[in-house]
Amino acid sequence: MSSKSVENVKEIIVGSVDNELYIIASNENESIELCHIKSGYYYKDGCKFSPPSILSTGNYKLIFIGINWGGPSGFQVKINGDTELSIGPAESTDSKDVGVYWSEVVDISVTSGK
């Protein structure tokens, strides 16, 4: 089990992405791509979505994969539920290698239709 968790997730807010972000929900049966965003320059107008509108009731691992295309990189994500969790590295001030720059797993629970 990961060290970070949020129960009864209501929404996920992607605040900024530089350069590419995947958010995948996984359980014992399957994985579901919830979000795939491509952006640059730490663009602040991200997106917001509701996992209970997409996922069945249950426990999931949210897998975050942040990819850099070169140059500075950073990601900001907020998960709202019974508690609020902010994750992701701030925009780097130096150039980063091309490839996976950041990854994280967060345990969540969802009650669908809520």
Biotite code that builds the C-alpha atoms (Angstrom):
import biotite.structure as struc

atoms = struc.array([
    struc.Atom([0.000, 0.000, 0.000], chain_id="A", res_id=1, res_name="MET", atom_name="CA", element="C"),
    struc.Atom([1.304, 3.469, -0.826], chain_id="A", res_id=2, res_name="SER", atom_name="CA", element="C"),
    struc.Atom([1.904, 5.941, 1.984], chain_id="A", res_id=3, res_name="SER", atom_name="CA", element="C"),
    struc.Atom([-0.545, 8.493, 0.566], chain_id="A", res_id=4, res_name="LYS", atom_name="CA", element="C"),
    struc.Atom([-4.305, 7.938, 0.435], chain_id="A", res_id=5, res_name="SER", atom_name="CA", element="C"),
    struc.Atom([-7.606, 9.785, 0.023], chain_id="A", res_id=6, res_name="VAL", atom_name="CA", element="C"),
    struc.Atom([-10.951, 8.221, 0.928], chain_id="A", res_id=7, res_name="GLU", atom_name="CA", element="C"),
    struc.Atom([-14.200, 9.016, -0.923], chain_id="A", res_id=8, res_name="ASN", atom_name="CA", element="C"),
    struc.Atom([-12.546, 10.922, -3.756], chain_id="A", res_id=9, res_name="VAL", atom_name="CA", element="C"),
    struc.Atom([-14.879, 13.494, -5.301], chain_id="A", res_id=10, res_name="LYS", atom_name="CA", element="C"),
    struc.Atom([-12.643, 15.270, -7.811], chain_id="A", res_id=11, res_name="GLU", atom_name="CA", element="C"),
    struc.Atom([-9.157, 15.534, -9.214], chain_id="A", res_id=12, res_name="ILE", atom_name="CA", element="C"),
    struc.Atom([-7.815, 18.904, -10.288], chain_id="A", res_id=13, res_name="ILE", atom_name="CA", element="C"),
    struc.Atom([-4.796, 19.037, -12.579], chain_id="A", res_id=14, res_name="VAL", atom_name="CA", element="C"),
    struc.Atom([-3.317, 22.482, -12.013], chain_id="A", res_id=15, res_name="GLY", atom_name="CA", element="C"),
    struc.Atom([-0.341, 22.448, -14.344], chain_id="A", res_id=16, res_name="SER", atom_name="CA", element="C"),
    struc.Atom([1.496, 20.066, -16.643], chain_id="A", res_id=17, res_name="VAL", atom_name="CA", element="C"),
    struc.Atom([4.938, 20.349, -18.222], chain_id="A", res_id=18, res_name="ASP", atom_name="CA", element="C"),
    struc.Atom([4.933, 18.284, -20.483], chain_id="A", res_id=19, res_name="ASN", atom_name="CA", element="C"),
    struc.Atom([2.725, 15.177, -20.412], chain_id="A", res_id=20, res_name="GLU", atom_name="CA", element="C"),
    struc.Atom([0.658, 13.547, -17.649], chain_id="A", res_id=21, res_name="LEU", atom_name="CA", element="C"),
    struc.Atom([-1.138, 10.214, -17.443], chain_id="A", res_id=22, res_name="TYR", atom_name="CA", element="C"),
    struc.Atom([-3.496, 9.397, -14.572], chain_id="A", res_id=23, res_name="ILE", atom_name="CA", element="C"),
    struc.Atom([-4.478, 5.726, -14.402], chain_id="A", res_id=24, res_name="ILE", atom_name="CA", element="C"),
    struc.Atom([-6.778, 4.025, -11.874], chain_id="A", res_id=25, res_name="ALA", atom_name="CA", element="C"),
    struc.Atom([-5.962, 0.391, -11.213], chain_id="A", res_id=26, res_name="SER", atom_name="CA", element="C"),
    struc.Atom([-7.591, -2.317, -9.096], chain_id="A", res_id=27, res_name="ASN", atom_name="CA", element="C"),
    struc.Atom([-7.291, -6.099, -8.939], chain_id="A", res_id=28, res_name="GLU", atom_name="CA", element="C"),
    struc.Atom([-9.211, -6.511, -12.211], chain_id="A", res_id=29, res_name="ASN", atom_name="CA", element="C"),
    struc.Atom([-8.215, -3.756, -14.603], chain_id="A", res_id=30, res_name="GLU", atom_name="CA", element="C"),
    struc.Atom([-6.683, -0.362, -15.217], chain_id="A", res_id=31, res_name="SER", atom_name="CA", element="C"),
    struc.Atom([-8.571, 2.637, -16.549], chain_id="A", res_id=32, res_name="ILE", atom_name="CA", element="C"),
    struc.Atom([-6.972, 5.715, -18.100], chain_id="A", res_id=33, res_name="GLU", atom_name="CA", element="C"),
    struc.Atom([-8.678, 8.661, -16.414], chain_id="A", res_id=34, res_name="LEU", atom_name="CA", element="C"),
    struc.Atom([-6.680, 11.494, -17.893], chain_id="A", res_id=35, res_name="CYS", atom_name="CA", element="C"),
    struc.Atom([-3.978, 12.179, -20.478], chain_id="A", res_id=36, res_name="HIS", atom_name="CA", element="C"),
    struc.Atom([-2.832, 15.775, -20.857], chain_id="A", res_id=37, res_name="ILE", atom_name="CA", element="C"),
    struc.Atom([-0.097, 17.263, -23.047], chain_id="A", res_id=38, res_name="LYS", atom_name="CA", element="C"),
    struc.Atom([1.036, 20.785, -22.304], chain_id="A", res_id=39, res_name="SER", atom_name="CA", element="C"),
    struc.Atom([4.098, 22.948, -21.920], chain_id="A", res_id=40, res_name="GLY", atom_name="CA", element="C"),
    struc.Atom([5.651, 25.867, -20.107], chain_id="A", res_id=41, res_name="TYR", atom_name="CA", element="C"),
    struc.Atom([3.997, 24.801, -16.810], chain_id="A", res_id=42, res_name="TYR", atom_name="CA", element="C"),
    struc.Atom([0.684, 25.995, -18.233], chain_id="A", res_id=43, res_name="TYR", atom_name="CA", element="C"),
    struc.Atom([-1.622, 26.669, -15.257], chain_id="A", res_id=44, res_name="LYS", atom_name="CA", element="C"),
    struc.Atom([-5.061, 26.093, -16.824], chain_id="A", res_id=45, res_name="ASP", atom_name="CA", element="C"),
    struc.Atom([-5.378, 22.348, -16.278], chain_id="A", res_id=46, res_name="GLY", atom_name="CA", element="C"),
    struc.Atom([-8.547, 20.345, -15.955], chain_id="A", res_id=47, res_name="CYS", atom_name="CA", element="C"),
    struc.Atom([-10.926, 19.004, -13.340], chain_id="A", res_id=48, res_name="LYS", atom_name="CA", element="C"),
    struc.Atom([-12.843, 15.719, -13.369], chain_id="A", res_id=49, res_name="PHE", atom_name="CA", element="C"),
    struc.Atom([-14.878, 13.479, -11.076], chain_id="A", res_id=50, res_name="SER", atom_name="CA", element="C"),
    struc.Atom([-13.662, 9.868, -10.609], chain_id="A", res_id=51, res_name="PRO", atom_name="CA", element="C"),
    struc.Atom([-17.073, 8.771, -9.189], chain_id="A", res_id=52, res_name="PRO", atom_name="CA", element="C"),
    struc.Atom([-18.516, 9.596, -12.622], chain_id="A", res_id=53, res_name="SER", atom_name="CA", element="C"),
    struc.Atom([-16.017, 7.279, -14.310], chain_id="A", res_id=54, res_name="ILE", atom_name="CA", element="C"),
    struc.Atom([-15.185, 4.480, -11.863], chain_id="A", res_id=55, res_name="LEU", atom_name="CA", element="C"),
    struc.Atom([-17.261, 1.827, -10.129], chain_id="A", res_id=56, res_name="SER", atom_name="CA", element="C"),
    struc.Atom([-17.440, 1.890, -6.331], chain_id="A", res_id=57, res_name="THR", atom_name="CA", element="C"),
    struc.Atom([-14.289, 0.429, -4.814], chain_id="A", res_id=58, res_name="GLY", atom_name="CA", element="C"),
    struc.Atom([-10.646, 0.858, -3.923], chain_id="A", res_id=59, res_name="ASN", atom_name="CA", element="C"),
    struc.Atom([-8.073, 1.870, -6.506], chain_id="A", res_id=60, res_name="TYR", atom_name="CA", element="C"),
    struc.Atom([-4.476, 2.841, -6.877], chain_id="A", res_id=61, res_name="LYS", atom_name="CA", element="C"),
    struc.Atom([-4.113, 6.099, -8.773], chain_id="A", res_id=62, res_name="LEU", atom_name="CA", element="C"),
    struc.Atom([-0.944, 5.962, -10.826], chain_id="A", res_id=63, res_name="ILE", atom_name="CA", element="C"),
    struc.Atom([0.535, 9.294, -11.924], chain_id="A", res_id=64, res_name="PHE", atom_name="CA", element="C"),
    struc.Atom([3.154, 9.321, -14.676], chain_id="A", res_id=65, res_name="ILE", atom_name="CA", element="C"),
    struc.Atom([4.717, 12.649, -15.633], chain_id="A", res_id=66, res_name="GLY", atom_name="CA", element="C"),
    struc.Atom([6.803, 12.753, -18.800], chain_id="A", res_id=67, res_name="ILE", atom_name="CA", element="C"),
    struc.Atom([9.249, 15.477, -19.765], chain_id="A", res_id=68, res_name="ASN", atom_name="CA", element="C"),
    struc.Atom([10.065, 16.301, -23.399], chain_id="A", res_id=69, res_name="TRP", atom_name="CA", element="C"),
    struc.Atom([13.221, 18.207, -22.436], chain_id="A", res_id=70, res_name="GLY", atom_name="CA", element="C"),
    struc.Atom([13.920, 21.437, -20.591], chain_id="A", res_id=71, res_name="GLY", atom_name="CA", element="C"),
    struc.Atom([12.276, 22.288, -17.258], chain_id="A", res_id=72, res_name="PRO", atom_name="CA", element="C"),
    struc.Atom([9.452, 20.059, -16.015], chain_id="A", res_id=73, res_name="SER", atom_name="CA", element="C"),
    struc.Atom([6.783, 20.072, -13.297], chain_id="A", res_id=74, res_name="GLY", atom_name="CA", element="C"),
    struc.Atom([3.289, 18.912, -12.344], chain_id="A", res_id=75, res_name="PHE", atom_name="CA", element="C"),
    struc.Atom([0.603, 19.972, -9.853], chain_id="A", res_id=76, res_name="GLN", atom_name="CA", element="C"),
    struc.Atom([-2.360, 17.747, -8.984], chain_id="A", res_id=77, res_name="VAL", atom_name="CA", element="C"),
    struc.Atom([-4.918, 18.055, -6.197], chain_id="A", res_id=78, res_name="LYS", atom_name="CA", element="C"),
    struc.Atom([-7.091, 15.115, -5.073], chain_id="A", res_id=79, res_name="ILE", atom_name="CA", element="C"),
    struc.Atom([-10.226, 16.082, -3.103], chain_id="A", res_id=80, res_name="ASN", atom_name="CA", element="C"),
    struc.Atom([-12.230, 13.677, -0.961], chain_id="A", res_id=81, res_name="GLY", atom_name="CA", element="C"),
    struc.Atom([-12.576, 13.252, 2.799], chain_id="A", res_id=82, res_name="ASP", atom_name="CA", element="C"),
    struc.Atom([-9.178, 14.976, 2.860], chain_id="A", res_id=83, res_name="THR", atom_name="CA", element="C"),
    struc.Atom([-7.255, 17.004, 0.293], chain_id="A", res_id=84, res_name="GLU", atom_name="CA", element="C"),
    struc.Atom([-3.908, 15.893, -1.085], chain_id="A", res_id=85, res_name="LEU", atom_name="CA", element="C"),
    struc.Atom([-1.621, 17.944, -3.329], chain_id="A", res_id=86, res_name="SER", atom_name="CA", element="C"),
    struc.Atom([1.098, 16.082, -5.218], chain_id="A", res_id=87, res_name="ILE", atom_name="CA", element="C"),
    struc.Atom([3.653, 16.670, -7.935], chain_id="A", res_id=88, res_name="GLY", atom_name="CA", element="C"),
    struc.Atom([7.000, 18.378, -8.213], chain_id="A", res_id=89, res_name="PRO", atom_name="CA", element="C"),
    struc.Atom([7.121, 22.140, -8.751], chain_id="A", res_id=90, res_name="ALA", atom_name="CA", element="C"),
    struc.Atom([8.475, 23.387, -12.052], chain_id="A", res_id=91, res_name="GLU", atom_name="CA", element="C"),
    struc.Atom([12.214, 22.734, -12.175], chain_id="A", res_id=92, res_name="SER", atom_name="CA", element="C"),
    struc.Atom([14.538, 25.646, -12.808], chain_id="A", res_id=93, res_name="THR", atom_name="CA", element="C"),
    struc.Atom([17.020, 23.556, -14.755], chain_id="A", res_id=94, res_name="ASP", atom_name="CA", element="C"),
    struc.Atom([16.737, 21.293, -17.775], chain_id="A", res_id=95, res_name="SER", atom_name="CA", element="C"),
    struc.Atom([15.624, 17.694, -17.157], chain_id="A", res_id=96, res_name="LYS", atom_name="CA", element="C"),
    struc.Atom([16.223, 14.613, -19.284], chain_id="A", res_id=97, res_name="ASP", atom_name="CA", element="C"),
    struc.Atom([13.599, 13.416, -21.740], chain_id="A", res_id=98, res_name="VAL", atom_name="CA", element="C"),
    struc.Atom([11.510, 10.600, -20.269], chain_id="A", res_id=99, res_name="GLY", atom_name="CA", element="C"),
    struc.Atom([9.593, 9.835, -17.088], chain_id="A", res_id=100, res_name="VAL", atom_name="CA", element="C"),
    struc.Atom([10.356, 12.722, -14.741], chain_id="A", res_id=101, res_name="TYR", atom_name="CA", element="C"),
    struc.Atom([7.830, 11.966, -11.994], chain_id="A", res_id=102, res_name="TRP", atom_name="CA", element="C"),
    struc.Atom([5.668, 9.060, -10.905], chain_id="A", res_id=103, res_name="SER", atom_name="CA", element="C"),
    struc.Atom([3.580, 8.467, -7.821], chain_id="A", res_id=104, res_name="GLU", atom_name="CA", element="C"),
    struc.Atom([0.916, 6.047, -6.576], chain_id="A", res_id=105, res_name="VAL", atom_name="CA", element="C"),
    struc.Atom([-1.949, 7.129, -4.291], chain_id="A", res_id=106, res_name="VAL", atom_name="CA", element="C"),
    struc.Atom([-4.518, 4.786, -2.731], chain_id="A", res_id=107, res_name="ASP", atom_name="CA", element="C"),
    struc.Atom([-8.095, 6.019, -3.123], chain_id="A", res_id=108, res_name="ILE", atom_name="CA", element="C"),
    struc.Atom([-11.626, 4.876, -2.535], chain_id="A", res_id=109, res_name="SER", atom_name="CA", element="C"),
    struc.Atom([-14.573, 5.890, -4.730], chain_id="A", res_id=110, res_name="VAL", atom_name="CA", element="C"),
    struc.Atom([-18.319, 5.705, -4.299], chain_id="A", res_id=111, res_name="THR", atom_name="CA", element="C"),
    struc.Atom([-19.705, 5.913, -7.834], chain_id="A", res_id=112, res_name="SER", atom_name="CA", element="C"),
    struc.Atom([-22.508, 8.298, -8.629], chain_id="A", res_id=113, res_name="GLY", atom_name="CA", element="C"),
    struc.Atom([-21.646, 10.634, -5.742], chain_id="A", res_id=114, res_name="LYS", atom_name="CA", element="C"),
])
